[in-house]
Amino acid sequence: DIDEAHELFAVAVDGSAPPARLHAPLLAGSDVFTGTLFPDASRVLFQDVRVGPSSELFSSAVDGSDLSRSHSGPLVTGGSVPEAGVQGDRVVFRADRFEDGDLACFTVEVGGGEPQRISPAPAYGTVIGDVGDFLYAPDGRSVVYRARGDGDSEDLYRAPSDGKRPVLPLPRVAGG
């Protein structure tokens, strides 16, 4: 209800109920972006951009109850969540949670909890940095993401979406 703010509401398809706000009341200068439905359509995942510009990843039930369950946890000052997705029982997102500008890939259960980083240093000792976009594998059990590897090159990595197994660098294609 703040002028010029982006907010997120749900409306019954048949119009039988008034719109339901899907987030806590906003502070002046805050916005809500990137609404994504969970696969079972019970919740919507969204980014709440606070004054700063810091942001956090939340979800709410689509009927407006159970507002704003945090998925990213607090972020470092200036931190953001530029991309997030839901697959099965996991939320995967890119964020600079601990150091502003250090984008990493994280996973957390859809019910919330402490996010796990799934973009650690690979086995050969190179620190992966600046995680780019990611895609879920068709079975939802792993995530493929692009990240800076050695020097300025970008490589592809595969990580389990539950964060319980090692990250694997994917082989480079000759000439690519």
N, C-alpha and C positions, 0 to 999 in steps of 0.2 A: 504494500500500500504506500510505498515511497515513490514520489514523482520521479519519472525517468529511470526507475530501477527495473532490471530484468528479474522476473520472479517465475516460479513454476507452480502451476495449478493443474488439478485433474477435474474433469467434468464427466458426469454420467452421460453415456451415449444417448439415452432416451430423455435427457434433460430433467430427470426426476429429482435431482438434488442440486443445490447451489455449488459453485466451484469450490474445491477444497485446496487450500494452500498446502504444498508438500514440503515446506521448510519452515524453520523457526523464523520469527519476525527479523527482518533485515536491519542492520545498522545503516545509518546514513552513509552513502558512498559504496555500499555493498551491492552485489549482483549474484544471480544464480544462472549457471550455464550448463550446457551439455547433458540434457536429460536423456537417459537410456533405460529402457525397460529391462528388468530381469527376465530370463527365459520363461519363467512361469507367469509373468505379467503381474506378480504380486507387489513388486517394489519398483521404484525408479531410482537410478543412480544419477547423481548430479554433482557439479563443482560449485561450491559456494565461495565466491571471490570476496574477500574482506578488504577493508581499507588497508592500503599498504604498499603494494598489491600482493598480499599473501592469499592463499586459497587452501581449501580442504575438501576432501571427497566425502560425500554423505549419501545415504539412501533413506527413503521414506516409503511407507506403505502407500499404494496408489489411492486409497480412500481417504488419505489425509491423517490417519491415525499413525502412531509410532513414528513421530517426526524425527528426522535428522539423526540417523545412526551413523557415526563416523566410521569410515573405512581406511582413510589414509593416516589418521592420527594427526597430531599437530605437526606443522611443517616449520622449517627454519624461517626466520624473517625474510620475506621476499620470495619464499618457496611457492611452487605452483604444481598443479596436476594437469599437464597439457593433454593427456590422453588416458582413457580408462575404458574397460570393457568387462562384461560379465559372461562367464561360460560355466554352465553347470553350477557347482557349489563354490566357485571362486570368483573373486574380483581381482583383475590384474590392472595395474596402472603404472604410468611413468610419473616420477615426481623428483623434485630436489628436496627431499625430506630433511637431510642433515647439513647440507652445504648448498647455499644459493648458487645455482648454475650447474651443479653436478647432478644431471638427470640420470636416474637409475630406474630399474624395473622392479616392482614389488607385487606381492600377492597376499591376499587375506581372504578368509572365509566370508561368504555372503552375510553371515550373521554378525560379522564384525570381529574384533580381536586385534591382536598386535600384528601389523603387516610384517612380512618376511621379505628381505631383499633377495631377488632371484637373478641378479646380474653381478655376481662376484667376479673376482679375478679368475680367469680360466687356469687350468692345470699347468700350463707352460709359464705362468708367472706374470703375464702382461696384465696390467690393470685395464679393465674395460671402462671407458668413460663415455659420456654424452650418448646415452641410449636413445636411439631414434624410435621410429614407429615399430609396432609389434603386431603380430597376427597369431590367433589361436590355431593350433593344429585341428583338423576336422574332428578328431575324437575328444578335444578339449583337455587332454592330459598334458599337453606341452604348449609352450609359447615360443615362437621364433621372433627374434628382434634384431635390429640393426644397431651396431655400436662401434665407436671408434676403438680400433685395436692398436697395433703397433704404429707409432707415428701418427700420421694424418689419415691413414687408410681406414675404411669402414668394412667391417666383417659382419657375417650373420652368425647368430648363436641360437642354440635351442636349450630351453630350460624347462623343467617340469613345472606345471602351473601350481603345484602344491609346495614347491620349494624344497622338496625332500631328497632330490638327487643332484649330482653335479651338473653344471652348465657344460654343454658341448659346443665347441666351435664347429661350424659347418664348413666343409671343404670349399675352397675357392674354385671357381670355374676358370680354366685356362683362358687367358686373354681378357678376363673380366675384372 
